[in-house]
Amino acid sequence: MNIVLFDTISNRIALKPFSDTRPIATIRIGIHTLEEKWKTYIPGTYSYLTEDYLRAKFGCISATNNLCINGSIYPNQALVDRIMDLQPNEMLVQDSLIIAFWCQQIPSLQLYPDGFEKLRNQAKLVTFSGNLIHLKNKWDIFSHNSQAIREDFEHVRKNRVTQQIQDPHTIIYNSDNIFIEEGVKIRAAILNAEDGPIYIGRNATIEEQAVIKGPVAISEGAQVKVGSLIHSGTTLGPYAKVGGEVTNSVIFEYSNKAHDGFLGHSVIGEWCNLGANTTASNLRNDYKEVTIWDDSQEDFIKTNLQFCGLFMGAYSKCGINSMFNTATVVGISANLFGTGYFKRFIPSFTKGSPGDQLFTYNLEDVLISIENTMARRNKILTETDRRILTDLCDTAMPVWIKSVI
C-alpha cells in the first residue's frame, strides 16, 4: 500500500518553527513520531506531501492508488478502521478537518498547497465522530505527550520482554511499568513508574542520582546527566543530552540541555544547545492565561493555557544563564547570549543579546556553526540540508522588522 502523509498550509504555519525543517508527520510526540505511529497500524510505503523546499529530503511517492492521510493526526484503532473502509470517491473528515482520502496520480492533482479544498468539493464526505488528537498548535506537542507516551508504551511492549536493570543501586518503583531496550546503562538512579510508564531506548544512559518520574520516554542513545530531575510528560529524542530539571517537555534529536536549569511545558527542536543554567518560565507571576506568538496572525494569541514554556526551533543556541519568559518562541538557527530576558518572539536567523539590538545572523556563519555542532557528534551537514536552510534564510523576515515585539 502506498501511503502519503500530507501537510496543510495552516497546520505548517501553526506548528512553526518545528515544521520549518520537516514534514509534520516526522514530529515526535510520545515515544514515536507521528509517522512511526501510523506505520504500526498500516503497513506500507510511506512518503510526504509537503513544502517544495523540503521535497528533496522528504519526497513524495505516487502510485496508481494512494492513501493520503493528514500527517498532523495521531492514529487510533477506531480511526484506522474507518480509514480502511473508505471507498475511492470518499473523504474522511471531522468538521472542517480533512483526515484521509484515496487519490490517483498525486502530482497531477496539485494537492498542495491549494488542491485539498478543491478535492473536498468533489468527494463524498464521510464524517468521523470518534476521538481525535490533532496537532493544530505548537503547544499540542507537549499537551498530548503524556497520553502519547502511555499509548506508545503499550505498542512497544506488546509481545516483548524488557531488559532487566542489573545495577544494585538503582531504585525502582512499579517495575511492571518500565520497559528497557538493549544496551541501556543505568547507575544509581531512581525510576518511579507508579503514575505512568517509563520507556528507555537502546544504548541510552541514565547517570547517578537521576530521578525519572513517568510517564517519560527516553529515546535511543539519549543521555540523562548526573542529578537530573525528569518529570512526567517528558520525551527525550534520540541522542539528546539532558541535565537539570525538565517537566512535560519534548526535546528533539541531538539537542543538548546538559546542565542545571529549568525547562517546563516546552518543545526544543533538533540540534539545539541550551547553555548551563538556562531557565525558561512556564507560568506567569499573576497566574493568568498565557499568550503566544502566532505566525499566521503575526501577533500574540490566547492559548487557554496556564503553563507554557519555551519553543525553540532547530539549530538554535543560547549561552549560559539565558532566561526566557513564559511562552517564548525562538525560530530556527538563532544564536542568543547575554543576561536578562529575551523578547517573547525571536525570529529565525537572529543573533544577539537582550541588552543589545538583535540582528540577522549571516547565513555562512549559521552554516559554519551548524557544521561545527554536527561534527562533535560525527555527523555532517548534507547539501540537501544546506539548501533547506538557505531557502529558509532567504524567506525569513529580517529581525529589525519585528524588533518592537
N, C-alpha and C positions, 0 to 999 in steps of 0.2 A: 504494500500500500504506500502511495506517495502522499506525504502529509506536509503541508506548507503552513508554518506559523506566521501569521501576518500581524503587522503593526498598523495602527491608525495614527494620523497626524495629531489628533487631540490627545491621544494617550502618550505619544512620544514627547509632546511638549509638557504634559503634566508630570512626567517622570524624569524630566531633566534635573540634574546633569547626568544621571545614571544611564539614560537612553542615548546620550551623545556618542558613546563609543561602542554600542552593542544593540542588537535587537532586544526587545523587551523580554522575550521568552528565555533569554540567557541570564536574566537576573535571578540571583539566589534568594530563596525565602525558605526557611526551614533547613533541612539537610541538603536538598537538591535545588537545582534551577527549575524554573517552570517547564522548560523543555524536557529535562530529565524526568519530571513527574509525568508528563504526557507519555513518554516512552514506556513507563511502567504499565500504563493502561492500554496503549495502542501501539503494537509493534509496527515498524515500517521504516521507510527512508524519510528523514526529516530535513527540511531546509527552511529558508526565511524569505518573507516578502517585506522589505524594509526600505530605508532611505537609499538613494542612489549611491551616495558616497561610502556606504557600508557594504555594498554588494560584492566588491572584490574579495572581501574577507568572509562575508556571510551571504553566500549566494542563494539563488532560488532555482530549484529543480522542477521542471514542468513535465508532467506525463500526460497520457491520454485522459485519465481521470485523476483529479487532485482533491483531496480532502483538505479544505482550508479552515484553520482553527485560529481564533483570536489568541495571540501569544501572551496577552496580559491576563488571561483567565486561568485560575487554579482548578485542575481537574478533580472530579469525584466520580464515584461509580455510577450514580444516577445520571449525571451529566453525560458521561461517556456512553452509557446505554442509549440515551436519547440521540446522541450524535450518530451512533452506528445505525440507528433506524432511519436516518434521513434518506430521502429519495433524491434523485439527481436535480429536480427542479425546486427543491425545498431549501429554506434557510432558517436555521435555528436562531431565535432572538429572545431577549428579555428586555422589555420596554424598548428603548432606543438602541440598546447594545446588540451588535451583531456578534453571535457566538461562533457559528460554524456553517459551512455550506460546501457542496460539491461544485467543481467547475472544470472546464477543459481549457487547455492552452492558455495558461496564466498570462504570459507576456502580451498576447493579443487583446486580452480583456482590459489591460491598463487599470488593474485594480487599485494600484497605489499611485498617486495619492487620493484621487477623487472618484475612483470607479466603484467603491463599495456601495454608495447610496444608489448609483445607477443600477447596480445588480440587485439591490434590495427592492427596488421598484418593479423589477421584472420577475422576482421569485415569489413562490408561495411561502408565506411566513408561518413558521411553527413556533409557538411560544413555549419556552422552558420556564416553569413556575417553581422549580426547586431552589434550594440554597445555592448561592454562587459567590465565590470570592473572586473579585476583580480588582487588579491593581490599577486603580484610576487616579491615585495621588501618590506622591513620593513617600508620604508617611504611612501608607498602607503596607509598605515593606516591613517595617518593624511592628506595626499594629497587629498584623496577622501572623507574626513569626512564631509565637508560642504555639498556636494551633497547628501551624505548618510543621513544626518540629515533632509534635505528638503524632500527627498523621503519617509523616515520612518514617518515623521510628518504627511504626507497625509494619510498613512495607519492607524496611531494611532487615528486620529481624525475622521475618516470616520464613519458616523452614531453614533457619540458620542457627548456628551456635556461636555465642560470643567467646572471644578470647578471655582468659582469666587474668586477674590482676595478681602478679607474683610478689609485688613489693609488700613486705610485712608491716611497713609503717604508714601505709595509706589506709585511711578510714573510709568505710563505705556504708551508706545508708540506702536500703532498698536495692540490693544488687540485681533483683529481677528486672529493674527498670533501667539498667545500664547495658549498652552494647558497645563492645570494643573490637576494632578490627585488628588485623595482624600488624606486628611491628611497633605497637604503641609502647612508649616508655613513660611510666608514672613513678614518681618518687615522693613519698611522704606528703601526699595531698589529701584533701577531703572532697569526696564525691557524694553529694546529697541528692538522691533521686526520689525523695519522698513525695515531692509536689509535682514532679514531671520528669520525663526521661532524659538521660544523658547519652549522647552518641559521640564516640571518639573514633575518627577516621584513621586509615592506615598511616603508620610511621609518624603519628602526632606525638608531641612531647608535653607532659604535664610536670612542671618542676615543683620543687619543695615548697610546702606551705601554701600552695594554691588552693583556693576554695571554689568549688563549682556547684551551683545550685540549679537543678533542672527546672524546666526544660532548657537544655543547651545542646547545640550541635557544634562540634569541633572537627573541621574537615581534615582531609589528608594532608600530612606534613605540617600542620599548624603547630604553633608553639605557645604554650601558656607559661609565662615567666614566673619566677620566684615570688611568692607572696601575693599573687593576683587574686582578685575577687571577681568572679564571673557569675553574675546573677541571671535569673530566669529570663527567657525570651531572647537569648543571645546566640548568634551564629558567627563563627569564625570561619572564613573561607579558606580554601586550600593555601597552605604555606604562609598564612598570616602569622604575625608575631604580636602577642598582646600581653601587656602588663597593666598594673594599676587596677582600677575599678571600672567595670563595664556592666551595664544593665540594659536589657531589652534593646539590643542593637545588632545590626548586621554589618559585618566587615568583609568586604570582598577579598578576592585572592591577592596574595603577595603584598598586602598592606601591613604597615607597622604602627602599632601603638605599644611600644615595647617597655615603656617606663610608667612611673606613677602619674596620676591624674585621673579625672573622672570623665566618663563618656556614657550618656544615657539617652535612650529613645532616639537613636541616631542611625544613620546609614553612611558608611565610608566606602567609596569606590575602590577599584583596583589600583595597585601600585602607589598608594598614598603613604605618607610618613608624617606622623604626629610626634613632634619633639617632646623631650622629657617635661613632665608636669603640665602638658596641655590639658586644659579643662574646658568642658562645654556645659553651659547651663541648660537644664531641661525643664525648668519651672520658673515662672515669673514670681517675683517677690510678693506681688499682690494676689497671686493665685488666679488671675483672670485667664480667659481663653487666649490661646496663642494664635498669633497671625504669622503668615509665612509668605515669602516672595513667590509669585506665580508668573511664569514667563508669558503665558497667553494673555494675562491682564496687564503685564508689566507694572504690577503693583502688589501690595501685600493683601492677602485674603484671609478670611477666617478659616480655622481648621476644625472647630468643635473639639479641640484637644486642650487638656491642661498640661500634659507632659509632651515636650517635643524638643529635641536637641539639635545636633549638627548634621547637615547633609553636605558631604564633600565629594566632588567629582573625581574621576580617575586622574592619576598622576599628580595630584595636588600635594603640597607640603606646607607644614607650619613649623616654626622654630620653637625652642624651649620656652616654657612658661606662657605659651599662647593662650589667650582667653577668648571664648566665643559666647555671645549672648544667646538667649533662648531662641530656638528655631532659626539658626543662621544657615544660609545656603551659600556654599562655595562652589564655583564652577570647576571645570577641568583645568589641569596644568597651571594652577595658581602657586605662587611662591610667597608665603607670608611669614613675617617675623616681627619682632619688637614687642613692646609692652603695651598694655591697655586692651580694651575691647575693640574688635573689628566691627565694621558695619554689618548689618544683618543680611545683606546681599553683596556678594563679591563675584563679579563676572569672571568668566573663563579667561585664562591667559593674563592674570593680574599678578603684579609684583609690588611689594611694599609693606609698610607697617602702619598701625593705627595712628601714630603721631604724625605721619607724613602723607602727602598725596599719593594715592595708588596710581600706578601707571601700567600700560600694556606691556607684557612680557615678550621680548623679542623671540620669534619662532625658533631661530637657530639655537639660542640659549636654552629654550624649552627642550628641544630635541637632544641637545648635549646632556642636559640634566637627566632626562629620562634614560638615555643610553647608559649613563654612569650608574643610575639606580638599578637598572636591569642587570648590568654586568656583575654587580655584587651578588646576584642570585644565579649567575651563569646563564643568563638569558640575553637575547639580543632584540633590539627594536627592528622589526621587519620593515621592508619597503612599503608593504601594504599599510601597516600602522602609521608610518611616516606620512603617507598620502592622506589617511583619515585625519590625522592631526593637522596637516596643512589645510585641508578643506575646512575643518572646524575653526581654525585660526582666521582664515580668510573671511569667514562669515560672522565671526564674533564681533559684538559691538564694542568699540573702544571703551576703556574703563572710564575715561573722563566724562563721557556722556551720562553715566549713571553715578557720578561721584557725589551727588547730593543725597543719595539714599543712605 
